[in-house]
Amino acid sequence: MPTNELEEHPYLKYYETLGEQISTDYYKGIIVGSFPIYAITNSINEETVIVTERFGKEASMRFFYGSKKSELWKYIGLALNGQDPRKVDGNYLEPVVAIKNCIQLLLDHHLLMSDVLFRVNRIDQSSYDNDLMVNSDIEWNNEARSYNLDLISQLSENKGVENIYFTSTITQGKSPYTWFLLIFSGRIQINEVFDVGLRVWSAEADIDFGNGEIRRFKLFLLPTPKPRGMHWKVKRTAMFENYISALFTDFYNEIDPIPAAMLTSVQKKRLSELRDSTLVECYRQALVYSNTVFRGDNPISC
């Protein structure tokens, strides 16, 4: 079972295949997640030799966020150029084409992508962060688990990177953000945290790369790309509520006093559409406008 199986990340250095023509100041931001789903990782043995390369039925492509359940590329694509790079007419493209499109989308918008974990094990085949990096019965497995320490050199070498985008709002326990802080432990100072309701949206960080090089970054904690993360019940997601109240005031006034369970099917459908719209706007405000003080009701627009 995966608890005693060590997995290795297959495509952390995808960008190295794009050629030396890209200058060190070309990239302006980096999107940082945790680790791929089980269906698209490699398993390695005690000698760290790859023994299995998977491409399971749950996957749309063998690349970052290649799960058919993940909507990250949808929201990134809609925010940047209005379309999901993995699909045409709602249908998944061939994996090789989808990967090419995703890489080109990142490249066109001066973005890198990475994950904070390099070698992990997990509970069953779970993709949840809480089920990664767990205790194994096999000692070498525990010893070989590791963070993606290449992130230090990747950020150091790409001098133009100013923004770091985490694909989760979680700031405690296991998450891209907390693992990133462990990787840069002793090097990073967090400043200027900006939260909306109970969620952190942005922060500033100074990172010391040694030899007197200290650079300042804007950190963004993007909402997990799942509409159900935008709550409209007793506890409402503040950014979601702000977005509706400011931009769709009539609809907000219509549903605000009504308990969520009592909404009509038409109202629920509209609310679902606005969940998608809110997520796209969150990604746009971070990736396009670097809006560190976005509350949902104050979008920057061109």
C-alpha positions as CSV (number, residue, x, y, z in Angstrom):
1,M,0.0,0.0,0.0
2,P,1.2,3.6,-0.6
3,T,2.0,4.2,3.1
4,N,5.0,1.9,2.6
5,E,5.5,3.0,-1.0
6,L,7.8,5.9,-1.8
7,E,6.8,8.2,-4.6
8,E,8.9,10.7,-6.5
9,H,7.8,13.8,-8.3
10,P,8.3,13.3,-12.1
11,Y,8.2,16.8,-13.6
12,L,9.6,19.4,-11.1
13,K,12.2,20.5,-13.7
14,Y,9.9,20.7,-16.7
15,Y,11.0,24.2,-17.4
16,E,14.6,23.1,-18.1
17,T,13.4,21.6,-21.4
18,L,12.2,25.0,-22.7
19,G,15.7,26.1,-23.7
20,E,18.5,28.4,-22.6
21,Q,17.0,31.3,-24.5
22,I,14.8,32.2,-21.5
23,S,16.6,34.8,-19.4
24,T,16.8,34.7,-15.6
25,D,14.5,37.7,-15.4
26,Y,11.8,36.4,-17.7
27,Y,9.6,34.7,-15.1
28,K,7.6,37.1,-12.9
29,G,5.7,34.6,-10.7
30,I,5.6,30.9,-9.6
31,I,2.6,28.8,-8.7
32,V,3.3,26.4,-5.9
33,G,1.3,23.3,-4.9
34,S,2.0,20.2,-2.8
35,F,2.5,17.0,-4.8
36,P,0.7,15.2,-7.7
37,I,-2.0,12.6,-7.4
38,Y,-1.0,9.0,-7.1
39,A,-2.1,8.2,-10.6
40,I,0.7,10.3,-12.2
41,T,3.7,9.9,-10.0
42,N,6.7,7.5,-10.0
43,S,7.4,4.9,-7.4
44,I,11.0,4.3,-6.4
45,N,12.9,1.6,-4.5
46,E,15.5,1.8,-1.7
47,E,18.2,2.7,-4.2
48,T,15.9,5.6,-5.5
49,V,15.6,3.8,-8.8
50,I,12.2,4.3,-10.5
51,V,10.3,1.0,-10.5
52,T,6.9,2.3,-11.6
53,E,5.7,5.1,-13.8
54,R,1.9,5.5,-13.6
55,F,-0.8,7.0,-15.7
56,G,-4.1,6.1,-14.0
57,K,-7.6,6.5,-15.3
58,E,-8.1,9.4,-12.8
59,A,-5.6,11.5,-14.8
60,S,-6.1,13.7,-17.8
61,M,-2.3,14.3,-18.3
62,R,1.0,13.5,-16.6
63,F,1.7,17.0,-15.4
64,F,1.0,19.4,-12.5
65,Y,-2.7,19.2,-11.6
66,G,-3.3,16.4,-14.0
67,S,-6.2,14.9,-12.1
68,K,-9.6,15.0,-13.9
69,K,-11.0,16.2,-10.6
70,S,-8.7,19.2,-10.4
71,E,-10.0,22.5,-11.9
72,L,-6.9,24.5,-11.3
73,W,-6.1,24.8,-15.0
74,K,-9.7,25.8,-15.7
75,Y,-9.4,28.8,-13.3
76,I,-5.9,29.7,-14.4
77,G,-6.9,29.5,-18.0
78,L,-10.1,31.6,-17.6
79,A,-8.2,34.2,-15.6
80,L,-5.4,34.5,-18.1
81,N,-6.8,34.0,-21.6
82,G,-10.4,32.9,-21.2
83,Q,-10.1,29.1,-21.8
84,D,-9.1,25.9,-20.2
85,P,-5.8,24.7,-21.8
86,R,-6.7,21.0,-21.3
87,K,-10.0,21.0,-23.1
88,V,-11.8,21.8,-26.4
89,D,-15.6,22.0,-26.4
90,G,-15.6,20.5,-22.9
91,N,-13.6,17.4,-23.9
92,Y,-10.1,16.6,-22.7
93,L,-7.4,16.9,-25.3
94,E,-4.7,14.2,-25.8
95,P,-2.3,14.3,-22.8
96,V,0.7,15.4,-24.9
97,V,-1.3,18.3,-26.4
98,A,-2.8,19.3,-23.0
99,I,0.7,19.4,-21.4
100,K,2.0,21.5,-24.3
101,N,-0.9,23.9,-23.9
102,C,-0.4,24.2,-20.1
103,I,3.3,24.9,-20.4
104,Q,2.7,27.5,-23.2
105,L,0.0,29.2,-21.1
106,L,2.5,29.5,-18.2
107,L,5.3,30.6,-20.5
108,D,3.2,33.3,-22.3
109,H,2.3,34.8,-18.9
110,H,5.8,34.6,-17.4
111,L,4.9,32.0,-14.9
112,L,6.7,29.0,-13.4
113,M,5.0,26.1,-11.6
114,S,6.4,23.8,-8.9
115,D,5.5,21.8,-5.8
116,V,6.9,21.8,-2.3
117,L,7.4,18.0,-2.0
118,F,9.9,15.8,-3.9
119,R,9.5,12.4,-2.4
120,V,6.5,11.3,-0.3
121,N,4.4,8.4,0.8
122,R,0.7,8.7,1.5
123,I,-2.3,7.0,3.1
124,D,-4.0,4.7,0.5
125,Q,-4.1,6.8,-2.7
126,S,-5.3,10.0,-1.1
127,S,-4.5,13.3,-2.7
128,Y,-5.2,15.3,0.5
129,D,-2.3,17.2,2.0
130,N,-3.0,15.7,5.4
131,D,-2.5,12.2,4.0
132,L,1.0,12.9,2.6
133,M,4.3,12.5,4.4
134,V,3.0,9.9,6.9
135,N,4.9,7.5,9.1
136,S,5.8,4.3,7.2
137,D,6.7,0.8,8.6
138,I,9.8,0.9,6.4
139,E,12.6,3.0,7.8
140,W,14.4,3.8,4.6
141,N,11.0,5.2,3.3
142,N,10.8,7.5,6.3
143,E,14.4,8.6,5.8
144,A,14.1,9.2,2.0
145,R,11.0,11.4,2.1
146,S,12.0,14.9,1.2
147,Y,10.9,18.4,0.4
148,N,11.7,20.0,-3.0
149,L,14.8,21.9,-1.8
150,D,15.5,22.9,-5.5
151,L,12.9,25.6,-4.9
152,I,15.7,27.6,-3.2
153,S,17.9,27.6,-6.2
154,Q,15.0,28.0,-8.6
155,L,13.9,31.2,-6.9
156,S,17.5,32.4,-6.5
157,E,18.3,31.9,-10.1
158,N,15.1,33.4,-11.5
159,K,15.7,37.0,-10.5
160,G,12.5,38.3,-12.0
161,V,10.2,36.3,-9.9
162,E,8.3,38.7,-7.5
163,N,5.1,36.8,-6.8
164,I,4.5,33.4,-5.3
165,Y,1.1,31.8,-5.6
166,F,0.1,29.0,-3.3
167,T,-2.8,26.8,-4.4
168,S,-4.4,26.6,-0.9
169,T,-5.5,29.1,1.8
170,I,-4.3,26.8,4.6
171,T,-1.7,28.3,6.8
172,Q,-1.5,25.7,9.6
173,G,-0.7,22.0,9.5
174,K,0.1,20.4,6.1
175,S,-0.2,22.7,3.1
176,P,1.9,24.2,0.3
177,Y,2.4,27.4,2.3
178,T,3.6,25.6,5.5
179,W,5.9,23.2,3.7
180,F,7.3,26.2,1.8
181,L,8.1,27.9,5.1
182,L,9.9,24.7,6.3
183,I,12.0,24.7,3.1
184,F,13.0,28.3,3.6
185,S,13.3,28.0,7.4
186,G,15.9,30.5,8.7
187,R,15.8,32.4,5.4
188,I,12.3,33.9,5.3
189,Q,10.6,36.7,7.2
190,I,6.8,37.1,6.7
191,N,5.4,40.7,6.8
192,E,2.2,42.6,5.9
193,V,-0.3,39.7,6.1
194,F,-3.7,40.7,4.6
195,D,-6.7,38.5,5.4
196,V,-10.3,38.6,4.3
197,G,-12.6,37.1,7.0
198,L,-10.9,34.0,8.3
199,R,-8.7,33.5,5.2
200,V,-5.3,34.9,4.4
201,W,-5.2,36.4,0.9
202,S,-1.7,37.8,0.7
203,A,1.5,38.6,2.6
204,E,5.0,40.0,1.9
205,A,8.1,38.0,2.6
206,D,11.8,38.8,2.6
207,I,13.9,35.8,1.6
208,D,17.7,35.6,2.3
209,F,19.5,33.7,-0.4
210,G,22.9,34.3,1.1
211,N,25.9,36.5,0.1
212,G,23.9,39.6,1.0
213,E,21.0,38.8,-1.4
214,I,17.7,39.5,0.2
215,R,14.6,39.8,-2.1
216,R,11.1,40.7,-1.3
217,F,8.2,38.6,-2.6
218,K,4.4,39.0,-2.7
219,L,2.7,35.8,-1.5
220,F,-0.8,34.9,-2.5
221,L,-2.9,32.1,-1.0
222,L,-5.3,31.2,-3.8
223,P,-8.6,29.6,-2.9
224,T,-8.5,25.8,-3.6
225,P,-10.0,25.5,-7.1
226,K,-13.2,23.9,-6.1
227,P,-16.5,25.9,-6.1
228,R,-17.6,24.1,-2.9
229,G,-14.9,26.1,-1.1
230,M,-17.0,29.2,-1.5
231,H,-19.4,28.7,1.3
232,W,-22.9,30.2,1.5
233,K,-24.4,28.8,4.6
234,V,-24.3,29.9,8.2
235,K,-20.6,30.5,7.8
236,R,-20.1,32.4,4.5
237,T,-16.8,32.8,2.8
238,A,-16.1,36.5,3.2
239,M,-14.6,37.1,-0.2
240,F,-17.5,35.3,-1.9
241,E,-20.1,37.4,0.0
242,N,-18.2,40.6,-0.7
243,Y,-18.0,39.8,-4.4
244,I,-21.7,39.1,-4.8
245,S,-22.8,42.1,-2.6
246,A,-20.7,44.5,-4.6
247,L,-21.1,43.3,-8.2
248,F,-24.5,41.6,-8.1
249,T,-26.2,43.7,-5.6
250,D,-29.8,42.9,-6.6
251,F,-29.2,39.2,-6.4
252,Y,-27.4,39.5,-3.1
253,N,-30.3,41.5,-1.6
254,E,-32.7,38.8,-2.9
255,I,-30.9,35.8,-1.2
256,D,-29.2,37.4,1.7
257,P,-32.1,37.0,4.2
258,I,-33.0,33.5,3.0
259,P,-31.5,30.4,4.7
260,A,-29.3,28.5,2.3
261,A,-31.5,25.4,2.5
262,M,-34.5,27.5,1.5
263,L,-33.1,28.9,-1.8
264,T,-35.0,28.0,-5.0
265,S,-33.4,25.8,-7.7
266,V,-33.0,28.9,-9.8
267,Q,-31.3,30.8,-7.0
268,K,-29.0,27.8,-6.3
269,K,-28.0,27.6,-9.9
270,R,-27.2,31.3,-10.0
271,L,-25.2,31.0,-6.8
272,S,-23.2,28.1,-8.3
273,E,-22.4,30.2,-11.3
274,L,-21.2,33.0,-9.1
275,R,-19.0,30.6,-7.2
276,D,-17.1,29.9,-10.4
277,S,-17.1,33.6,-11.3
278,T,-15.6,34.5,-7.8
279,L,-12.8,31.9,-8.2
280,V,-11.9,33.2,-11.7
281,E,-11.8,36.7,-10.3
282,C,-9.6,35.6,-7.4
283,Y,-7.1,34.0,-9.8
284,R,-7.2,37.1,-12.1
285,Q,-6.6,39.5,-9.3
286,A,-3.6,37.6,-8.1
287,L,-2.1,36.3,-11.4
288,V,-2.8,39.3,-13.6
289,Y,-3.0,42.3,-11.3
290,S,-1.0,41.3,-8.2
291,N,-3.8,42.8,-6.1
292,T,-2.5,42.2,-2.6
293,V,-5.6,43.8,-1.0
294,F,-8.4,42.1,-2.9
295,R,-11.4,41.6,-0.7
296,G,-13.8,40.4,-3.4
297,D,-15.5,43.8,-3.7
298,N,-12.5,45.8,-5.0
299,P,-11.2,44.2,-8.2
300,I,-8.6,45.9,-10.3
301,S,-9.5,46.0,-13.9
302,C,-7.7,47.2,-17.0
